[in-house]
Amino acid sequence: MGKIIVRLDRVMADRKIGLNELSDQVGVSNVNLSKLKNGHISAIRFSTLIAICEALHCQPGDLLEFSEEN
């Protein structure tokens, strides 16, 4: 079974934005964004994904990547 890899840390680094600033812009707690950034989540609301994409001026595919496991 494949898995989804979260690339939020990479996009944040490219945009030079920190967790606190993104948290303020998106309206999601630092703790929840940190869990997302580190891949320790099993689901994400579309409204949260939309807010992150708006704040980072990116597409969902910039944040999420599918990887096939052998």
mmCIF file of the N, C-alpha and C atoms, coordinates in Angstrom:
data_MODEL
# 
_entry.id   MODEL 
# 
loop_
_atom_site.group_PDB 
_atom_site.id 
_atom_site.type_symbol 
_atom_site.label_atom_id 
_atom_site.label_alt_id 
_atom_site.label_comp_id 
_atom_site.label_asym_id 
_atom_site.label_entity_id 
_atom_site.label_seq_id 
_atom_site.pdbx_PDB_ins_code 
_atom_site.Cartn_x 
_atom_site.Cartn_y 
_atom_site.Cartn_z 
_atom_site.occupancy 
_atom_site.B_iso_or_equiv 
_atom_site.pdbx_formal_charge 
_atom_site.auth_seq_id 
_atom_site.auth_comp_id 
_atom_site.auth_asym_id 
_atom_site.auth_atom_id 
_atom_site.pdbx_PDB_model_num 
ATOM 1   N N  . MET A 1 1  ? 0.839   -1.185 0.000  1.00 0.00 ? 1  MET A N  1 
ATOM 2   C CA . MET A 1 1  ? 0.000   0.000  0.000  1.00 0.00 ? 1  MET A CA 1 
ATOM 3   C C  . MET A 1 1  ? 0.880   1.243  0.000  1.00 0.00 ? 1  MET A C  1 
ATOM 4   N N  . GLY A 1 2  ? 0.503   2.226  -0.759 1.00 0.00 ? 2  GLY A N  1 
ATOM 5   C CA . GLY A 1 2  ? 1.257   3.472  -0.851 1.00 0.00 ? 2  GLY A CA 1 
ATOM 6   C C  . GLY A 1 2  ? 1.042   4.366  0.360  1.00 0.00 ? 2  GLY A C  1 
ATOM 7   N N  . LYS A 1 3  ? 1.711   5.483  0.352  1.00 0.00 ? 3  LYS A N  1 
ATOM 8   C CA . LYS A 1 3  ? 1.550   6.451  1.443  1.00 0.00 ? 3  LYS A CA 1 
ATOM 9   C C  . LYS A 1 3  ? 1.638   7.860  0.883  1.00 0.00 ? 3  LYS A C  1 
ATOM 10  N N  . ILE A 1 4  ? 1.104   8.800  1.651  1.00 0.00 ? 4  ILE A N  1 
ATOM 11  C CA . ILE A 1 4  ? 1.154   10.219 1.305  1.00 0.00 ? 4  ILE A CA 1 
ATOM 12  C C  . ILE A 1 4  ? 2.262   10.865 2.125  1.00 0.00 ? 4  ILE A C  1 
ATOM 13  N N  . ILE A 1 5  ? 3.142   11.574 1.444  1.00 0.00 ? 5  ILE A N  1 
ATOM 14  C CA . ILE A 1 5  ? 4.234   12.296 2.099  1.00 0.00 ? 5  ILE A CA 1 
ATOM 15  C C  . ILE A 1 5  ? 3.867   13.777 2.099  1.00 0.00 ? 5  ILE A C  1 
ATOM 16  N N  . VAL A 1 6  ? 3.961   14.399 3.268  1.00 0.00 ? 6  VAL A N  1 
ATOM 17  C CA . VAL A 1 6  ? 3.640   15.816 3.405  1.00 0.00 ? 6  VAL A CA 1 
ATOM 18  C C  . VAL A 1 6  ? 4.912   16.628 3.220  1.00 0.00 ? 6  VAL A C  1 
ATOM 19  N N  . ARG A 1 7  ? 4.879   17.574 2.297  1.00 0.00 ? 7  ARG A N  1 
ATOM 20  C CA . ARG A 1 7  ? 6.036   18.418 1.977  1.00 0.00 ? 7  ARG A CA 1 
ATOM 21  C C  . ARG A 1 7  ? 5.866   19.858 2.466  1.00 0.00 ? 7  ARG A C  1 
ATOM 22  N N  . LEU A 1 8  ? 5.076   20.038 3.521  1.00 0.00 ? 8  LEU A N  1 
ATOM 23  C CA . LEU A 1 8  ? 4.827   21.384 4.043  1.00 0.00 ? 8  LEU A CA 1 
ATOM 24  C C  . LEU A 1 8  ? 6.120   22.065 4.459  1.00 0.00 ? 8  LEU A C  1 
ATOM 25  N N  . ASP A 1 9  ? 7.032   21.337 5.090  1.00 0.00 ? 9  ASP A N  1 
ATOM 26  C CA . ASP A 1 9  ? 8.288   21.936 5.535  1.00 0.00 ? 9  ASP A CA 1 
ATOM 27  C C  . ASP A 1 9  ? 9.080   22.507 4.369  1.00 0.00 ? 9  ASP A C  1 
ATOM 28  N N  . ARG A 1 10 ? 9.110   21.796 3.246  1.00 0.00 ? 10 ARG A N  1 
ATOM 29  C CA . ARG A 1 10 ? 9.839   22.250 2.062  1.00 0.00 ? 10 ARG A CA 1 
ATOM 30  C C  . ARG A 1 10 ? 9.218   23.518 1.482  1.00 0.00 ? 10 ARG A C  1 
ATOM 31  N N  . VAL A 1 11 ? 7.888   23.535 1.394  1.00 0.00 ? 11 VAL A N  1 
ATOM 32  C CA . VAL A 1 11 ? 7.204   24.710 0.837  1.00 0.00 ? 11 VAL A CA 1 
ATOM 33  C C  . VAL A 1 11 ? 7.377   25.906 1.757  1.00 0.00 ? 11 VAL A C  1 
ATOM 34  N N  . MET A 1 12 ? 7.290   25.675 3.055  1.00 0.00 ? 12 MET A N  1 
ATOM 35  C CA . MET A 1 12 ? 7.504   26.770 4.011  1.00 0.00 ? 12 MET A CA 1 
ATOM 36  C C  . MET A 1 12 ? 8.921   27.332 3.879  1.00 0.00 ? 12 MET A C  1 
ATOM 37  N N  . ALA A 1 13 ? 9.904   26.476 3.740  1.00 0.00 ? 13 ALA A N  1 
ATOM 38  C CA . ALA A 1 13 ? 11.296  26.932 3.592  1.00 0.00 ? 13 ALA A CA 1 
ATOM 39  C C  . ALA A 1 13 ? 11.459  27.720 2.298  1.00 0.00 ? 13 ALA A C  1 
ATOM 40  N N  . ASP A 1 14 ? 10.850  27.246 1.214  1.00 0.00 ? 14 ASP A N  1 
ATOM 41  C CA . ASP A 1 14 ? 10.924  27.958 -0.066 1.00 0.00 ? 14 ASP A CA 1 
ATOM 42  C C  . ASP A 1 14 ? 10.318  29.354 0.039  1.00 0.00 ? 14 ASP A C  1 
ATOM 43  N N  . ARG A 1 15 ? 9.244   29.462 0.824  1.00 0.00 ? 15 ARG A N  1 
ATOM 44  C CA . ARG A 1 15 ? 8.536   30.751 0.961  1.00 0.00 ? 15 ARG A CA 1 
ATOM 45  C C  . ARG A 1 15 ? 9.105   31.595 2.100  1.00 0.00 ? 15 ARG A C  1 
ATOM 46  N N  . LYS A 1 16 ? 10.070  31.022 2.827  1.00 0.00 ? 16 LYS A N  1 
ATOM 47  C CA . LYS A 1 16 ? 10.684  31.709 3.974  1.00 0.00 ? 16 LYS A CA 1 
ATOM 48  C C  . LYS A 1 16 ? 9.640   32.165 4.993  1.00 0.00 ? 16 LYS A C  1 
ATOM 49  N N  . ILE A 1 17 ? 8.794   31.223 5.377  1.00 0.00 ? 17 ILE A N  1 
ATOM 50  C CA . ILE A 1 17 ? 7.752   31.508 6.361  1.00 0.00 ? 17 ILE A CA 1 
ATOM 51  C C  . ILE A 1 17 ? 7.880   30.509 7.503  1.00 0.00 ? 17 ILE A C  1 
ATOM 52  N N  . GLY A 1 18 ? 7.734   31.004 8.713  1.00 0.00 ? 18 GLY A N  1 
ATOM 53  C CA . GLY A 1 18 ? 7.851   30.159 9.889  1.00 0.00 ? 18 GLY A CA 1 
ATOM 54  C C  . GLY A 1 18 ? 6.507   29.602 10.330 1.00 0.00 ? 18 GLY A C  1 
ATOM 55  N N  . LEU A 1 19 ? 6.561   28.662 11.240 1.00 0.00 ? 19 LEU A N  1 
ATOM 56  C CA . LEU A 1 19 ? 5.367   27.999 11.728 1.00 0.00 ? 19 LEU A CA 1 
ATOM 57  C C  . LEU A 1 19 ? 4.410   28.986 12.405 1.00 0.00 ? 19 LEU A C  1 
ATOM 58  N N  . ASN A 1 20 ? 4.945   29.906 13.206 1.00 0.00 ? 20 ASN A N  1 
ATOM 59  C CA . ASN A 1 20 ? 4.089   30.876 13.897 1.00 0.00 ? 20 ASN A CA 1 
ATOM 60  C C  . ASN A 1 20 ? 3.366   31.782 12.920 1.00 0.00 ? 20 ASN A C  1 
ATOM 61  N N  . GLU A 1 21 ? 4.065   32.259 11.914 1.00 0.00 ? 21 GLU A N  1 
ATOM 62  C CA . GLU A 1 21 ? 3.453   33.148 10.924 1.00 0.00 ? 21 GLU A CA 1 
ATOM 63  C C  . GLU A 1 21 ? 2.386   32.406 10.126 1.00 0.00 ? 21 GLU A C  1 
ATOM 64  N N  . LEU A 1 22 ? 2.687   31.190 9.707  1.00 0.00 ? 22 LEU A N  1 
ATOM 65  C CA . LEU A 1 22 ? 1.709   30.404 8.954  1.00 0.00 ? 22 LEU A CA 1 
ATOM 66  C C  . LEU A 1 22 ? 0.492   30.100 9.821  1.00 0.00 ? 22 LEU A C  1 
ATOM 67  N N  . SER A 1 23 ? 0.722   29.773 11.069 1.00 0.00 ? 23 SER A N  1 
ATOM 68  C CA . SER A 1 23 ? -0.369  29.501 12.002 1.00 0.00 ? 23 SER A CA 1 
ATOM 69  C C  . SER A 1 23 ? -1.307  30.700 12.111 1.00 0.00 ? 23 SER A C  1 
ATOM 70  N N  . ASP A 1 24 ? -0.739  31.883 12.228 1.00 0.00 ? 24 ASP A N  1 
ATOM 71  C CA . ASP A 1 24 ? -1.548  33.107 12.309 1.00 0.00 ? 24 ASP A CA 1 
ATOM 72  C C  . ASP A 1 24 ? -2.353  33.332 11.034 1.00 0.00 ? 24 ASP A C  1 
ATOM 73  N N  . GLN A 1 25 ? -1.735  33.105 9.886  1.00 0.00 ? 25 GLN A N  1 
ATOM 74  C CA . GLN A 1 25 ? -2.410  33.343 8.611  1.00 0.00 ? 25 GLN A CA 1 
ATOM 75  C C  . GLN A 1 25 ? -3.504  32.318 8.341  1.00 0.00 ? 25 GLN A C  1 
ATOM 76  N N  . VAL A 1 26 ? -3.281  31.081 8.749  1.00 0.00 ? 26 VAL A N  1 
ATOM 77  C CA . VAL A 1 26 ? -4.196  29.987 8.427  1.00 0.00 ? 26 VAL A CA 1 
ATOM 78  C C  . VAL A 1 26 ? -5.287  29.825 9.488  1.00 0.00 ? 26 VAL A C  1 
ATOM 79  N N  . GLY A 1 27 ? -4.986  30.211 10.727 1.00 0.00 ? 27 GLY A N  1 
ATOM 80  C CA . GLY A 1 27 ? -5.951  30.038 11.804 1.00 0.00 ? 27 GLY A CA 1 
ATOM 81  C C  . GLY A 1 27 ? -5.963  28.623 12.359 1.00 0.00 ? 27 GLY A C  1 
ATOM 82  N N  . VAL A 1 28 ? -4.815  27.952 12.281 1.00 0.00 ? 28 VAL A N  1 
ATOM 83  C CA . VAL A 1 28 ? -4.643  26.600 12.820 1.00 0.00 ? 28 VAL A CA 1 
ATOM 84  C C  . VAL A 1 28 ? -3.530  26.673 13.859 1.00 0.00 ? 28 VAL A C  1 
ATOM 85  N N  . SER A 1 29 ? -3.681  25.945 14.944 1.00 0.00 ? 29 SER A N  1 
ATOM 86  C CA . SER A 1 29 ? -2.691  26.019 16.022 1.00 0.00 ? 29 SER A CA 1 
ATOM 87  C C  . SER A 1 29 ? -1.326  25.542 15.561 1.00 0.00 ? 29 SER A C  1 
ATOM 88  N N  . ASN A 1 30 ? -0.298  26.052 16.240 1.00 0.00 ? 30 ASN A N  1 
ATOM 89  C CA . ASN A 1 30 ? 1.080   25.624 15.967 1.00 0.00 ? 30 ASN A CA 1 
ATOM 90  C C  . ASN A 1 30 ? 1.225   24.112 16.120 1.00 0.00 ? 30 ASN A C  1 
ATOM 91  N N  . VAL A 1 31 ? 0.575   23.550 17.129 1.00 0.00 ? 31 VAL A N  1 
ATOM 92  C CA . VAL A 1 31 ? 0.679   22.120 17.393 1.00 0.00 ? 31 VAL A CA 1 
ATOM 93  C C  . VAL A 1 31 ? 0.146   21.317 16.212 1.00 0.00 ? 31 VAL A C  1 
ATOM 94  N N  . ASN A 1 32 ? -1.025  21.707 15.703 1.00 0.00 ? 32 ASN A N  1 
ATOM 95  C CA . ASN A 1 32 ? -1.606  20.965 14.584 1.00 0.00 ? 32 ASN A CA 1 
ATOM 96  C C  . ASN A 1 32 ? -0.799  21.148 13.306 1.00 0.00 ? 32 ASN A C  1 
ATOM 97  N N  . LEU A 1 33 ? -0.289  22.351 13.066 1.00 0.00 ? 33 LEU A N  1 
ATOM 98  C CA . LEU A 1 33 ? 0.564   22.558 11.889 1.00 0.00 ? 33 LEU A CA 1 
ATOM 99  C C  . LEU A 1 33 ? 1.865   21.774 12.013 1.00 0.00 ? 33 LEU A C  1 
ATOM 100 N N  . SER A 1 34 ? 2.404   21.704 13.207 1.00 0.00 ? 34 SER A N  1 
ATOM 101 C CA . SER A 1 34 ? 3.629   20.941 13.428 1.00 0.00 ? 34 SER A CA 1 
ATOM 102 C C  . SER A 1 34 ? 3.394   19.456 13.158 1.00 0.00 ? 34 SER A C  1 
ATOM 103 N N  . LYS A 1 35 ? 2.257   18.931 13.610 1.00 0.00 ? 35 LYS A N  1 
ATOM 104 C CA . LYS A 1 35 ? 1.914   17.535 13.332 1.00 0.00 ? 35 LYS A CA 1 
ATOM 105 C C  . LYS A 1 35 ? 1.784   17.303 11.833 1.00 0.00 ? 35 LYS A C  1 
ATOM 106 N N  . LEU A 1 36 ? 1.157   18.236 11.150 1.00 0.00 ? 36 LEU A N  1 
ATOM 107 C CA . LEU A 1 36 ? 1.013   18.124 9.697  1.00 0.00 ? 36 LEU A CA 1 
ATOM 108 C C  . LEU A 1 36 ? 2.379   18.163 9.029  1.00 0.00 ? 36 LEU A C  1 
ATOM 109 N N  . LYS A 1 37 ? 3.194   19.117 9.423  1.00 0.00 ? 37 LYS A N  1 
ATOM 110 C CA . LYS A 1 37 ? 4.518   19.285 8.840  1.00 0.00 ? 37 LYS A CA 1 
ATOM 111 C C  . LYS A 1 37 ? 5.381   18.038 9.004  1.00 0.00 ? 37 LYS A C  1 
ATOM 112 N N  . ASN A 1 38 ? 5.229   17.363 10.138 1.00 0.00 ? 38 ASN A N  1 
ATOM 113 C CA . ASN A 1 38 ? 6.035   16.181 10.424 1.00 0.00 ? 38 ASN A CA 1 
ATOM 114 C C  . ASN A 1 38 ? 5.376   14.881 9.973  1.00 0.00 ? 38 ASN A C  1 
ATOM 115 N N  . GLY A 1 39 ? 4.223   14.985 9.326  1.00 0.00 ? 39 GLY A N  1 
ATOM 116 C CA . GLY A 1 39 ? 3.560   13.800 8.804  1.00 0.00 ? 39 GLY A CA 1 
ATOM 117 C C  . GLY A 1 39 ? 2.880   12.938 9.845  1.00 0.00 ? 39 GLY A C  1 
ATOM 118 N N  . HIS A 1 40 ? 2.566   13.505 10.996 1.00 0.00 ? 40 HIS A N  1 
ATOM 119 C CA . HIS A 1 40 ? 1.937   12.753 12.079 1.00 0.00 ? 40 HIS A CA 1 
ATOM 120 C C  . HIS A 1 40 ? 0.428   12.957 12.109 1.00 0.00 ? 40 HIS A C  1 
ATOM 121 N N  . ILE A 1 41 ? -0.198  12.931 10.952 1.00 0.00 ? 41 ILE A N  1 
ATOM 122 C CA . ILE A 1 41 ? -1.645  13.073 10.857 1.00 0.00 ? 41 ILE A CA 1 
ATOM 123 C C  . ILE A 1 41 ? -2.182  11.958 9.958  1.00 0.00 ? 41 ILE A C  1 
ATOM 124 N N  . SER A 1 42 ? -3.468  11.699 10.089 1.00 0.00 ? 42 SER A N  1 
ATOM 125 C CA . SER A 1 42 ? -4.091  10.701 9.224  1.00 0.00 ? 42 SER A CA 1 
ATOM 126 C C  . SER A 1 42 ? -5.131  11.336 8.301  1.00 0.00 ? 42 SER A C  1 
ATOM 127 N N  . ALA A 1 43 ? -5.448  12.605 8.535  1.00 0.00 ? 43 ALA A N  1 
ATOM 128 C CA . ALA A 1 43 ? -6.441  13.295 7.709  1.00 0.00 ? 43 ALA A CA 1 
ATOM 129 C C  . ALA A 1 43 ? -6.208  14.799 7.783  1.00 0.00 ? 43 ALA A C  1 
ATOM 130 N N  . ILE A 1 44 ? -6.729  15.506 6.781  1.00 0.00 ? 44 ILE A N  1 
ATOM 131 C CA . ILE A 1 44 ? -6.687  16.969 6.776  1.00 0.00 ? 44 ILE A CA 1 
ATOM 132 C C  . ILE A 1 44 ? -7.987  17.466 6.165  1.00 0.00 ? 44 ILE A C  1 
ATOM 133 N N  . ARG A 1 45 ? -8.551  18.481 6.753  1.00 0.00 ? 45 ARG A N  1 
ATOM 134 C CA . ARG A 1 45 ? -9.785  19.077 6.217  1.00 0.00 ? 45 ARG A CA 1 
ATOM 135 C C  . ARG A 1 45 ? -9.439  19.866 4.965  1.00 0.00 ? 45 ARG A C  1 
ATOM 136 N N  . PHE A 1 46 ? -10.347 19.810 4.000  1.00 0.00 ? 46 PHE A N  1 
ATOM 137 C CA . PHE A 1 46 ? -10.143 20.595 2.791  1.00 0.00 ? 46 PHE A CA 1 
ATOM 138 C C  . PHE A 1 46 ? -10.052 22.078 3.116  1.00 0.00 ? 46 PHE A C  1 
ATOM 139 N N  . SER A 1 47 ? -10.816 22.553 4.091  1.00 0.00 ? 47 SER A N  1 
ATOM 140 C CA . SER A 1 47 ? -10.766 23.974 4.447  1.00 0.00 ? 47 SER A CA 1 
ATOM 141 C C  . SER A 1 47 ? -9.377  24.361 4.960  1.00 0.00 ? 47 SER A C  1 
ATOM 142 N N  . THR A 1 48 ? -8.728  23.458 5.693  1.00 0.00 ? 48 THR A N  1 
ATOM 143 C CA . THR A 1 48 ? -7.367  23.710 6.173  1.00 0.00 ? 48 THR A CA 1 
ATOM 144 C C  . THR A 1 48 ? -6.387  23.692 5.012  1.00 0.00 ? 48 THR A C  1 
ATOM 145 N N  . LEU A 1 49 ? -6.544  22.724 4.124  1.00 0.00 ? 49 LEU A N  1 
ATOM 146 C CA . LEU A 1 49 ? -5.673  22.633 2.949  1.00 0.00 ? 49 LEU A CA 1 
ATOM 147 C C  . LEU A 1 49 ? -5.812  23.883 2.076  1.00 0.00 ? 49 LEU A C  1 
ATOM 148 N N  . ILE A 1 50 ? -7.032  24.345 1.894  1.00 0.00 ? 50 ILE A N  1 
ATOM 149 C CA . ILE A 1 50 ? -7.271  25.565 1.114  1.00 0.00 ? 50 ILE A CA 1 
ATOM 150 C C  . ILE A 1 50 ? -6.587  26.762 1.764  1.00 0.00 ? 50 ILE A C  1 
ATOM 151 N N  . ALA A 1 51 ? -6.741  26.901 3.082  1.00 0.00 ? 51 ALA A N  1 
ATOM 152 C CA . ALA A 1 51 ? -6.134  28.033 3.795  1.00 0.00 ? 51 ALA A CA 1 
ATOM 153 C C  . ALA A 1 51 ? -4.612  28.001 3.693  1.00 0.00 ? 51 ALA A C  1 
ATOM 154 N N  . ILE A 1 52 ? -4.019  26.822 3.795  1.00 0.00 ? 52 ILE A N  1 
ATOM 155 C CA . ILE A 1 52 ? -2.566  26.696 3.678  1.00 0.00 ? 52 ILE A CA 1 
ATOM 156 C C  . ILE A 1 52 ? -2.122  27.061 2.267  1.00 0.00 ? 52 ILE A C  1 
ATOM 157 N N  . CYS A 1 53 ? -2.840  26.556 1.262  1.00 0.00 ? 53 CYS A N  1 
ATOM 158 C CA . CYS A 1 53 ? -2.494  26.872 -0.129 1.00 0.00 ? 53 CYS A CA 1 
ATOM 159 C C  . CYS A 1 53 ? -2.615  28.368 -0.413 1.00 0.00 ? 53 CYS A C  1 
ATOM 160 N N  . GLU A 1 54 ? -3.641  29.008 0.139  1.00 0.00 ? 54 GLU A N  1 
ATOM 161 C CA . GLU A 1 54 ? -3.795  30.453 -0.044 1.00 0.00 ? 54 GLU A CA 1 
ATOM 162 C C  . GLU A 1 54 ? -2.653  31.215 0.614  1.00 0.00 ? 54 GLU A C  1 
ATOM 163 N N  . ALA A 1 55 ? -2.293  30.819 1.832  1.00 0.00 ? 55 ALA A N  1 
ATOM 164 C CA . ALA A 1 55 ? -1.231  31.509 2.568  1.00 0.00 ? 55 ALA A CA 1 
ATOM 165 C C  . ALA A 1 55 ? 0.126   31.327 1.905  1.00 0.00 ? 55 ALA A C  1 
ATOM 166 N N  . LEU A 1 56 ? 0.374   30.140 1.348  1.00 0.00 ? 56 LEU A N  1 
ATOM 167 C CA . LEU A 1 56 ? 1.683   29.844 0.757  1.00 0.00 ? 56 LEU A CA 1 
ATOM 168 C C  . LEU A 1 56 ? 1.713   30.035 -0.757 1.00 0.00 ? 56 LEU A C  1 
ATOM 169 N N  . HIS A 1 57 ? 0.575   30.427 -1.335 1.00 0.00 ? 57 HIS A N  1 
ATOM 170 C CA . HIS A 1 57 ? 0.474   30.625 -2.791 1.00 0.00 ? 57 HIS A CA 1 
ATOM 171 C C  . HIS A 1 57 ? 0.991   29.389 -3.526 1.00 0.00 ? 57 HIS A C  1 
ATOM 172 N N  . CYS A 1 58 ? 0.368   28.248 -3.202 1.00 0.00 ? 58 CYS A N  1 
ATOM 173 C CA . CYS A 1 58 ? 0.800   26.984 -3.809 1.00 0.00 ? 58 CYS A CA 1 
ATOM 174 C C  . CYS A 1 58 ? -0.408  26.131 -4.150 1.00 0.00 ? 58 CYS A C  1 
ATOM 175 N N  . GLN A 1 59 ? -0.148  25.003 -4.744 1.00 0.00 ? 59 GLN A N  1 
ATOM 176 C CA . GLN A 1 59 ? -1.174  24.027 -5.083 1.00 0.00 ? 59 GLN A CA 1 
ATOM 177 C C  . GLN A 1 59 ? -1.104  22.860 -4.093 1.00 0.00 ? 59 GLN A C  1 
ATOM 178 N N  . PRO A 1 60 ? -2.208  22.120 -3.906 1.00 0.00 ? 60 PRO A N  1 
ATOM 179 C CA . PRO A 1 60 ? -2.165  20.966 -3.003 1.00 0.00 ? 60 PRO A CA 1 
ATOM 180 C C  . PRO A 1 60 ? -1.061  19.974 -3.375 1.00 0.00 ? 60 PRO A C  1 
ATOM 181 N N  . GLY A 1 61 ? -0.798  19.825 -4.669 1.00 0.00 ? 61 GLY A N  1 
ATOM 182 C CA . GLY A 1 61 ? 0.258   18.916 -5.113 1.00 0.00 ? 61 GLY A CA 1 
ATOM 183 C C  . GLY A 1 61 ? 1.647   19.355 -4.705 1.00 0.00 ? 61 GLY A C  1 
ATOM 184 N N  . ASP A 1 62 ? 1.801   20.630 -4.348 1.00 0.00 ? 62 ASP A N  1 
ATOM 185 C CA . ASP A 1 62 ? 3.090   21.100 -3.831 1.00 0.00 ? 62 ASP A CA 1 
ATOM 186 C C  . ASP A 1 62 ? 3.303   20.623 -2.398 1.00 0.00 ? 62 ASP A C  1 
ATOM 187 N N  . LEU A 1 63 ? 2.207   20.361 -1.699 1.00 0.00 ? 63 LEU A N  1 
ATOM 188 C CA . LEU A 1 63 ? 2.260   19.985 -0.287 1.00 0.00 ? 63 LEU A CA 1 
ATOM 189 C C  . LEU A 1 63 ? 2.200   18.482 -0.052 1.00 0.00 ? 63 LEU A C  1 
ATOM 190 N N  . LEU A 1 64 ? 1.553   17.763 -0.980 1.00 0.00 ? 64 LEU A N  1 
ATOM 191 C CA . LEU A 1 64 ? 1.320   16.339 -0.795 1.00 0.00 ? 64 LEU A CA 1 
ATOM 192 C C  . LEU A 1 64 ? 1.903   15.550 -1.952 1.00 0.00 ? 64 LEU A C  1 
ATOM 193 N N  . GLU A 1 65 ? 2.515   14.436 -1.621 1.00 0.00 ? 65 GLU A N  1 
ATOM 194 C CA . GLU A 1 65 ? 3.124   13.585 -2.639 1.00 0.00 ? 65 GLU A CA 1 
ATOM 195 C C  . GLU A 1 65 ? 2.759   12.129 -2.347 1.00 0.00 ? 65 GLU A C  1 
ATOM 196 N N  . PHE A 1 66 ? 2.403   11.373 -3.374 1.00 0.00 ? 66 PHE A N  1 
ATOM 197 C CA . PHE A 1 66 ? 2.085   9.958  -3.227 1.00 0.00 ? 66 PHE A CA 1 
ATOM 198 C C  . PHE A 1 66 ? 3.340   9.142  -3.486 1.00 0.00 ? 66 PHE A C  1 
ATOM 199 N N  . SER A 1 67 ? 3.594   8.173  -2.613 1.00 0.00 ? 67 SER A N  1 
ATOM 200 C CA . SER A 1 67 ? 4.738   7.294  -2.769 1.00 0.00 ? 67 SER A CA 1 
ATOM 201 C C  . SER A 1 67 ? 4.262   5.858  -2.694 1.00 0.00 ? 67 SER A C  1 
ATOM 202 N N  . GLU A 1 68 ? 4.648   5.069  -3.696 1.00 0.00 ? 68 GLU A N  1 
ATOM 203 C CA . GLU A 1 68 ? 4.315   3.649  -3.667 1.00 0.00 ? 68 GLU A CA 1 
ATOM 204 C C  . GLU A 1 68 ? 5.332   2.918  -2.816 1.00 0.00 ? 68 GLU A C  1 
ATOM 205 N N  . GLU A 1 69 ? 4.834   2.054  -1.945 1.00 0.00 ? 69 GLU A N  1 
ATOM 206 C CA . GLU A 1 69 ? 5.736   1.247  -1.121 1.00 0.00 ? 69 GLU A CA 1 
ATOM 207 C C  . GLU A 1 69 ? 5.911   -0.102 -1.762 1.00 0.00 ? 69 GLU A C  1 
ATOM 208 N N  . ASN A 1 70 ? 7.098   -0.651 -1.679 1.00 0.00 ? 70 ASN A N  1 
ATOM 209 C CA . ASN A 1 70 ? 7.373   -1.970 -2.262 1.00 0.00 ? 70 ASN A CA 1 
ATOM 210 C C  . ASN A 1 70 ? 6.968   -3.078 -1.318 1.00 0.00 ? 70 ASN A C  1 
# 
